[in-house]
Amino acid sequence: MSHSLNRTTCEEAFRRLDDFLDRRLPHAEMHLIEEHLEICAACAREFTFEASVLTGVRQKLRQLSVPPDLMARIAAQIRAAGEGGPTPESP
């Protein structure tokens, strides 16, 4: 970061960490967080921990089987919501 590391920059980085992990920040903010993580061991540890949790959750979700009619029910609700109509009731 262009300014010295202090409590405020750590708080800013921590507040943006989820969006950083999801790649939902503007390019300039992504770059600032990357720079901060390079110089701040505490924030880098938090980033590593949160990234590992997300990876673990994603791996577990890939192992789950989806009920056969779930995708059809979701698609029907999306269509109904897009048409402005009532959504079908869940069984």
C-alpha positions as CSV (number, residue, x, y, z in Angstrom):
1,M,0.0,0.0,0.0
2,S,1.1,3.5,-0.6
3,H,0.6,4.5,3.1
4,S,2.3,2.9,6.1
5,L,0.8,-0.2,7.7
6,N,-1.5,0.7,10.6
7,R,-4.6,-0.5,12.3
8,T,-6.9,1.3,9.9
9,T,-5.3,-0.4,6.8
10,C,-5.7,-3.8,8.5
11,E,-9.3,-3.1,9.4
12,E,-10.0,-2.0,5.8
13,A,-8.3,-5.2,4.4
14,F,-10.3,-7.3,6.8
15,R,-13.6,-5.7,5.8
16,R,-12.9,-6.4,2.2
17,L,-11.5,-9.9,2.6
18,D,-14.6,-11.8,1.6
19,D,-15.1,-9.7,-1.5
20,F,-11.4,-10.1,-2.3
21,L,-11.6,-13.9,-2.0
22,D,-14.7,-13.9,-4.3
23,R,-12.9,-11.5,-6.7
24,R,-15.8,-9.0,-6.4
25,L,-13.6,-5.9,-5.8
26,P,-12.6,-3.4,-8.5
27,H,-9.1,-4.0,-9.9
28,A,-7.6,-1.1,-8.0
29,E,-9.0,-2.4,-4.6
30,M,-7.8,-5.9,-5.4
31,H,-4.3,-4.6,-6.0
32,L,-4.4,-2.6,-2.7
33,I,-5.5,-5.7,-0.7
34,E,-2.8,-7.8,-2.5
35,E,-0.1,-5.3,-1.5
36,H,-1.4,-5.2,2.1
37,L,-1.3,-9.0,2.3
38,E,2.3,-9.0,1.1
39,I,3.4,-6.7,4.0
40,C,1.1,-7.8,6.8
41,A,1.6,-11.2,8.2
42,A,-1.5,-11.1,10.4
43,C,-3.8,-10.3,7.5
44,A,-2.0,-12.8,5.3
45,R,-2.7,-15.5,7.9
46,E,-6.4,-14.6,8.1
47,F,-6.6,-14.6,4.3
48,T,-4.9,-18.1,4.2
49,F,-7.3,-19.4,6.8
50,E,-10.5,-18.0,5.1
51,A,-9.3,-19.2,1.7
52,S,-8.8,-22.7,3.1
53,V,-12.2,-22.7,4.7
54,L,-13.8,-21.7,1.3
55,T,-11.8,-24.4,-0.5
56,G,-13.0,-27.0,2.1
57,V,-16.6,-26.0,1.7
58,R,-16.4,-26.1,-2.1
59,Q,-14.9,-29.6,-1.9
60,K,-17.6,-30.8,0.4
61,L,-20.3,-29.3,-1.8
62,R,-19.0,-31.1,-4.8
63,Q,-19.5,-34.4,-2.9
64,L,-23.1,-33.8,-2.2
65,S,-25.7,-35.4,-4.4
66,V,-28.6,-33.1,-5.5
67,P,-32.2,-34.4,-5.4
68,P,-33.3,-35.2,-8.9
69,D,-36.1,-32.6,-9.1
70,L,-34.2,-29.8,-7.4
71,M,-32.9,-28.2,-10.6
72,A,-36.4,-28.3,-12.2
73,R,-37.9,-26.6,-9.1
74,I,-35.3,-23.9,-9.0
75,A,-35.7,-23.3,-12.8
76,A,-39.5,-23.0,-12.3
77,Q,-39.1,-20.5,-9.5
78,I,-36.7,-18.4,-11.5
79,R,-39.1,-18.4,-14.5
80,A,-42.0,-17.5,-12.3
81,A,-40.1,-14.7,-10.6
82,G,-39.0,-13.3,-14.0
83,E,-42.6,-13.3,-15.2
84,G,-43.7,-11.5,-12.0
85,G,-46.0,-14.3,-11.1
86,P,-46.3,-16.3,-7.9
87,T,-43.5,-18.9,-7.3
88,P,-44.5,-22.6,-7.2
89,E,-44.8,-24.0,-3.7
90,S,-42.1,-26.4,-2.5
91,P,-43.3,-29.9,-1.8
